[in-house]
Amino acid sequence: MRYAISLLAVAGALSAGGIAGQEKPASTGATGILAAVHITHSVLANGKPLPAGLYELRLTTERPTPLPGQSPDAERWVEFVSNGAVVAREVAVVLRDDDLPAVGASSVPSREGTRVEMLKGGEFLRISVKRGSERYLVYLPVAP
């Protein structure tokens, strides 16, 4: 038992050292990591190809210009990061628990966590990330 605990301690120290030694990418207005996501199909992000793979999804401070009548906080830009570099960006729709309707199926707040799922028809991949009282939805068209 003591041997297993020692191995875990050494592994933890090595992995922490590896993380601390990594260079951080240049600042791009990012405010924090939302999630790590595994995209299983090639998709388009902001009109550009994004191959299948593992990405860090990072929230930025940038907001697209709101449509007339839309809240300025209704959307945020997110970045897809691979190996420390931003490889794509896309707009995420922001839903807040405070803004949910009082009744109906949409009145129940979603659970914390991350989901990546192909939508019906196979034309879009949806990434859903719930953190605190905010839910971020990213819709990516499947690449032809």
N, C-alpha and C positions, 0 to 999 in steps of 0.2 A: 504494500500500500504506500509506504513511504517513497519507494522507488517511482511509482506512478505519479505521485504528487511532485517529486523532483523533476521528472520529465516534463510535466505540464508547466512547471515554473520556468524551466529552461526554454521550452517552446514559446511561452508567452513573452519572455525577455527577448528572444531572437526576433519574434514577429514585431514587437514594439520597436525594437531597434531598426528593423527594416522600414517600418512606416515613418519613423522619425527622420531617417536618412533620405527619404525620397524628396525630390525637388517639387515645390508647389508650382502649378501653372501660373502664368501671368494673370493678374486680376482682370476679370471681365465683367465686373459688376455683380458677381455672384454673391448671394447672401447665405447659402447653405445647401448642403446635400439633402435632397429629398429622399432618394432611395437608390439602390442598385437594381437595375432591371435587366432581364434576359429577353432580348428580342429574338424570336424564333424565325422570322421571315424578313426578307429585304423589304424595306419600306421607304417612303419619301418623307423627309423632314424639311419643312420650309421649301419644298419643291426640289430638294436635292437628295440623291440616293443615300440611304443609310443601311449598310449591310447588317445581316443578322449578327448578333453577338451580345456580349455583356457590357453594359454601360452604367456609368454613374449619372444620375439625373440630378442636375443642380439648378436651383431656383435663382433667378437674377433679380435685380432691383428694377429692371426695365419693364415698362408696360406699353403694350401697343396703344395706338390712338383709339379711344372708345368710340363706338357707333353712337349716333344721336339717341339720347335717352338711356344709354348704358352707363353703369357706374364705372368710374375710372379704375376701380379695383377688381373688375370682373375678369380680367385676363392678366397673365404674367408671361414673360418669356422664360423658358427653361433651356438649359444646355445639356447636350449629351456628351459626356466626357469618356474618352478611352485612352488609357496609358498616360494620363495627366494632361491630355490635349483636348480642347473642345473640337468635336468633329461635326456637330450639327446643332441647330437651334430650332425650336418650335414654340408656338403659343399654347399655353395651358389655360383652360377655363377654370376659374376659381369659384367654388361653391362653398358658402359658409353655413354652418348649422343655424345661425341666427336668422338666416334668410329663408329657411325652409317653410313651406306652407303649413298651416295649422292642422289640416286634415288631408287624408289621402295617402297613397303609397309612398309619395315623395316626402312625407312629413317625418319619416324616421331617419335619423342621422346614420350614415354608413359607419362601419367599424374601422378602427385604426388598421393600417397596413397598406400593402401594395399589391395590385393585381394587374397583370398583363393578359389581355384576352382578345382573341379574334372575334369581331362582331359578325352577326348573322349576314350571310352572303359572302363572307371572306374578302370584302373590299377594304376594310379598315381594321387597324389594330388599335385598341384603346389601352392606355396606361392610366390607371387610377391610383393616386397616392393620397391617403388620408393622414394628416398630421394635426393633432389637436382638434380645433373646430373648423379647420379648412380642408377641403378636398380639391385636389388638382387633377384635371382630366386632360389628357393629351391624345388627340386623334391623329393617327398616321395612316395615310393611304398606302395600301400594299403596292410595291413596285411591280410594273408589268414584266 
